[in-house]
Amino acid sequence: MKTLLVLSTLTVWLMASAPIASAADPKPYPLKTCAVSDDELGTMGKPYEFTHDGQQIKLCCKSCLKKFKADPAKFLSKLKSN
């Protein structure tokens, strides 16, 4: 019984310390410019980053988020052309 308890504890510990599957990682953002404004990233401070449907998105500022959310397909098409 003691052996079973030790093995169960060890199994739980190993599962908890295992890295999370990389399938959840978003696809990296391929551009050096904002998906909305086409401004070079970093010219307005740190880019605003988020994930949309498994794709990392970088915008020059949080203000561009409203435009992105209004028509994501329009801006995602820029990523596919690169």
Backbone torsions as a table, in degrees:
resi	resn	phi	psi	omega
1	MET	NA	-39.3	-179.9
2	LYS	-64.9	-38.2	179.2
3	THR	-64.0	-41.2	178.7
4	LEU	-62.6	-41.3	178.4
5	LEU	-63.8	-43.0	179.1
6	VAL	-64.4	-45.0	-179.5
7	LEU	-65.3	-40.0	178.1
8	SER	-63.7	-43.5	178.9
9	THR	-63.4	-43.5	179.5
10	LEU	-63.3	-42.1	179.5
11	THR	-61.9	-45.9	179.1
12	VAL	-62.1	-43.3	-179.9
13	TRP	-62.8	-44.0	179.8
14	LEU	-65.0	-39.7	179.3
15	MET	-67.2	-37.4	-179.6
16	ALA	-70.9	-29.1	-177.3
17	SER	-92.8	-4.4	-179.8
18	ALA	-71.9	143.6	178.3
19	PRO	-66.6	149.6	178.2
20	ILE	-71.7	143.8	-177.4
21	ALA	-54.0	138.4	-177.9
22	SER	-75.0	-6.9	178.3
23	ALA	-63.1	-21.2	179.5
24	ALA	-81.9	-10.8	180.0
25	ASP	-69.7	134.2	179.4
26	PRO	-72.2	156.6	174.3
27	LYS	-66.9	137.3	-178.0
28	PRO	-67.7	150.1	179.4
29	TYR	-75.3	123.8	-172.3
30	PRO	-89.3	-9.9	-173.3
31	LEU	-99.4	159.9	174.2
32	LYS	-104.0	8.9	-179.2
33	THR	-127.0	162.5	177.6
34	CYS	-65.9	136.0	179.8
35	ALA	-64.8	-25.3	-177.0
36	VAL	-95.8	-55.7	-172.5
37	SER	-91.8	-14.8	-175.0
38	ASP	67.6	11.0	175.1
39	ASP	-74.3	148.4	178.8
40	GLU	-63.4	132.2	179.9
41	LEU	-64.6	136.8	179.0
42	GLY	98.4	-12.4	-179.4
43	THR	-75.7	-17.8	179.7
44	MET	-116.6	27.0	-176.2
45	GLY	99.1	-165.3	-178.8
46	LYS	-65.7	130.1	179.5
47	PRO	-61.6	149.7	174.8
48	TYR	-85.9	122.3	-176.5
49	GLU	-117.9	142.1	174.7
50	PHE	-158.3	172.8	178.8
51	THR	-113.6	133.2	178.4
52	HIS	-127.1	115.6	179.3
53	ASP	48.2	46.1	176.7
54	GLY	80.4	7.6	179.8
55	GLN	-117.5	127.7	174.4
56	GLN	-70.3	135.0	178.6
57	ILE	-122.9	138.4	176.2
58	LYS	-125.3	129.5	177.8
59	LEU	-119.6	153.2	-178.9
60	CYS	-64.6	-28.8	179.6
61	CYS	-159.0	165.2	-179.0
62	LYS	-67.5	-21.2	179.4
63	SER	-62.3	-28.1	-179.9
64	CYS	-74.6	-13.7	-177.6
65	LEU	-60.5	-39.9	-179.1
66	LYS	-60.9	-43.6	179.0
67	LYS	-66.3	-40.4	179.1
68	PHE	-61.1	-47.4	-178.0
69	LYS	-65.9	-25.7	179.1
70	ALA	-69.3	-31.6	-178.7
71	ASP	-153.9	69.9	-177.3
72	PRO	-57.7	-38.0	-178.0
73	ALA	-58.4	-38.3	179.4
74	LYS	-59.5	-44.5	-176.2
75	PHE	-83.0	-30.1	176.8
76	LEU	-67.9	-27.9	179.0
77	SER	-63.6	-27.0	177.0
78	LYS	-65.0	-31.9	-179.0
79	LEU	-73.5	-32.1	-177.9
80	LYS	-75.1	-24.5	-178.0
81	SER	-80.0	-7.5	179.1
82	ASN	-104.9	NA	NA
